[in-house]
Each structure stands twice: as C-alpha cells, then as structure tokens.
Amino acid sequence: MQGEPFSLLAEVYDAIMSDVEYDAWADFILDLALEAGTGVQTVLDLGCGTGNSSEPFVERGLTVTGLDLSAEMLAVARHKLPTATFVREDFTTFALDQRFDLVVSVFDSLNNLLDPDDFRRAAERARHHLNPGGCFIFDVNTTVGLRNLWEDDRAEGWVDDVYYLWEHSFDERTGLAQVVAYCEKGARGFTEVHLERPYDAREVRALLAAAGLRDVQVLTYPYGRPATDETERIWVVARR
Ligand SMILES: C[S@@+](CC[C@H](N)C(=O)[O-])C[C@H]1O[C@@H](n2cnc3c(N)ncnc32)[C@H](O)[C@@H]1O
C-alpha cells in the first residue's frame, strides 16, 4: 500500500523514533532562547508530527500549540498530549489568533518545503506569530547533510513489532533527497515517499532576512558552536 507522506507512517512513527533525543533538543532550544533574552511561557511547534517534539515543552510546564498538516500525525499527538493544543495548518499559510514567545521546528520538518519561496513564507508566518523579542529556533539538513546521510543509504531493522526498510538517495540534478520508507506491522505493509530540499546557512540567512527576522545565528548541536560548511544539520536562532 502506498500512502501520502506522514499518513500511514503515523501509526509506527513513535516506535521508529523511540531513540531520538527530543528531551535534549528541547533543553538546547530553551537554553538558546534564554541566551537570546527571551522568556518562554508559550511555544508553537511547527511540524509537531505525533507530538514527540512538543512533549518536552509540555513536561516543562509551558503552554504548547502543535501545528501540522497531517491529520493522522495530529490524531496521535492529541491522544498523547491532551493538555496541548493542536491545529491542522500548512507552514506557509497558517494564521492563528495567538502570538508566542517561541516558535520551534525540529527534526528537519522545514526541509519538507521544496521551494525556497515556501520556506520564506513559513518564516514570515513564524515571525508574524512571535511576540516582539520572541525567538524562532529550528533545525534543517544542509546539502552536505543530505548527501552524507541520505545518499545511497539503506536503514533496515525492527523496533518492537515494526519492521522498517528505508532507502535514501540524493539527486544531484534536482538537489533533492528522497527516502522510500517501507514499514510493516503485523500483516500490514506500506510505503511512503518523502522528499527533502537542503537549506544551507547562507540561503537560510537570506530567507530569514527577507521574512523580517533578525539576529540570526547558525549553530551546531549540542554545544551551540558556529556552524561550518561541513555541518550536516544546522540549528538556527532568529528573533522578531
Ligand atoms: C520529520 S516529521 C517531524 C515531526 C516532529 N517534529 C518530530 O520531531 O518528531 C515532519 C512533520 O512535518 C509535517 N509537515 C511537512 N510539511 C508540512 C507543511 N507544509 N505544513 C505543516 N506540516 C508539514 C509532516 O506532516 C510531519 O509531521
């Protein structure tokens, strides 16, 4: 069976991502916000998926809204985190009647935007939803990252009762990376095809400036050092 990106995957996403360091990412992000002088009470998580990236902020007593386009991912998130708010919206067009101290987006969610104009629109939307002085903090895979991590790579294994076989490739002609993600649980197997576009530091800086964001820092995880041309996934801090 073939599914739209992040539809059938919702059922097995948490099993496959069980070793992802969401907690440490949240601490890293909150430290960066603190260093930028932003007091954080309210958080908007762009591309919250099944809520894994929202959960540590909820656990730290913050008021969290998760935003995602996938109804299936959001259904899992709502079940898991009943005290958070979840909305089904697109990164590029969302309009909520609230502003936030912190807008985050983690685990290469913004790499799903295959057109840099859409990335700029998403950054504009993020800026619009920030309180003055608020921070937009996100990670994205770079070209080096998608080449190294996704070029002719094959990841296969079992997590609990879920079998997965994910085949990655990087198309030098289009500049896009692709994963053909096959998963099987019980008698049910399905495939989703996901595409990512890399975003490098220079382009990200230009797109954020065009979106009206300032004080941009492009950093590495986990020590927050400045990124280099070899950094595979950059962490970006920008302020309204
Ligand atoms: C790799 S998952 C990351 C989920 C979550 N942040 C995590 O860390 O587990 C990317 C998420 O971005 C969402 N997404 C992709 N494109 C989107 C768009 N244009 N608008 C809103 N959500 C989108 C997908 O539905 C998916 O849930």
The ligand as a Tripos MOL2 file, in Angstrom:
@<TRIPOS>MOLECULE
LIG
   27    29     1     0     0
SMALL
NO_CHARGES

@<TRIPOS>ATOM
      1 C1         10.0200   14.6060   10.1850 C.3       1 LIG1
      2 S1          8.4130   14.9690   10.8170 S.3       1 LIG1
      3 C2          8.8800   15.7200   12.3460 C.3       1 LIG1
      4 C3          7.7950   15.6330   13.3860 C.3       1 LIG1
      5 C4          8.1860   16.1270   14.7680 C.3       1 LIG1
      6 N1          8.6600   17.5000   14.7490 N.3       1 LIG1
      7 C5          9.2500   15.2410   15.3690 C.2       1 LIG1
      8 O1         10.3240   15.7760   15.6540 O.co2     1 LIG1
      9 O2          9.0140   14.0510   15.5740 O.co2     1 LIG1
     10 C6          7.9120   16.3530    9.7980 C.3       1 LIG1
     11 C7          6.4750   16.8090   10.0540 C.3       1 LIG1
     12 O3          6.2540   17.9920    9.2640 O.3       1 LIG1
     13 C8          4.9340   17.9460    8.7650 C.3       1 LIG1
     14 N2          4.8470   18.8050    7.5690 N.ar      1 LIG1
     15 C9          5.5140   18.6420    6.4030 C.ar      1 LIG1
     16 N3          5.2030   19.6350    5.5500 N.ar      1 LIG1
     17 C10         4.3220   20.4460    6.2020 C.ar      1 LIG1
     18 C11         3.6490   21.6570    5.8640 C.ar      1 LIG1
     19 N4          3.8120   22.2370    4.6550 N.pl3     1 LIG1
     20 N5          2.8510   22.2170    6.7760 N.ar      1 LIG1
     21 C12         2.6730   21.6410    8.0050 C.ar      1 LIG1
     22 N6          3.2700   20.4970    8.3830 N.ar      1 LIG1
     23 C13         4.0910   19.9040    7.4920 C.ar      1 LIG1
     24 C14         4.6800   16.4790    8.4750 C.3       1 LIG1
     25 O4          3.2940   16.1840    8.4060 O.3       1 LIG1
     26 C15         5.4000   15.8040    9.6230 C.3       1 LIG1
     27 O5          4.5430   15.5350   10.6980 O.3       1 LIG1
@<TRIPOS>BOND
     1     1     2 1
     2     2     3 1
     3     2    10 1
     4     3     4 1
     5     4     5 1
     6     5     6 1
     7     5     7 1
     8     7     8 2
     9     7     9 1
    10    10    11 1
    11    11    12 1
    12    11    26 1
    13    12    13 1
    14    13    14 1
    15    13    24 1
    16    14    15 ar
    17    14    23 ar
    18    15    16 ar
    19    16    17 ar
    20    17    18 ar
    21    17    23 ar
    22    18    19 1
    23    18    20 ar
    24    20    21 ar
    25    21    22 ar
    26    22    23 ar
    27    24    25 1
    28    24    26 1
    29    26    27 1
@<TRIPOS>SUBSTRUCTURE
     1 LIG1         1 GROUP 0 **** ****
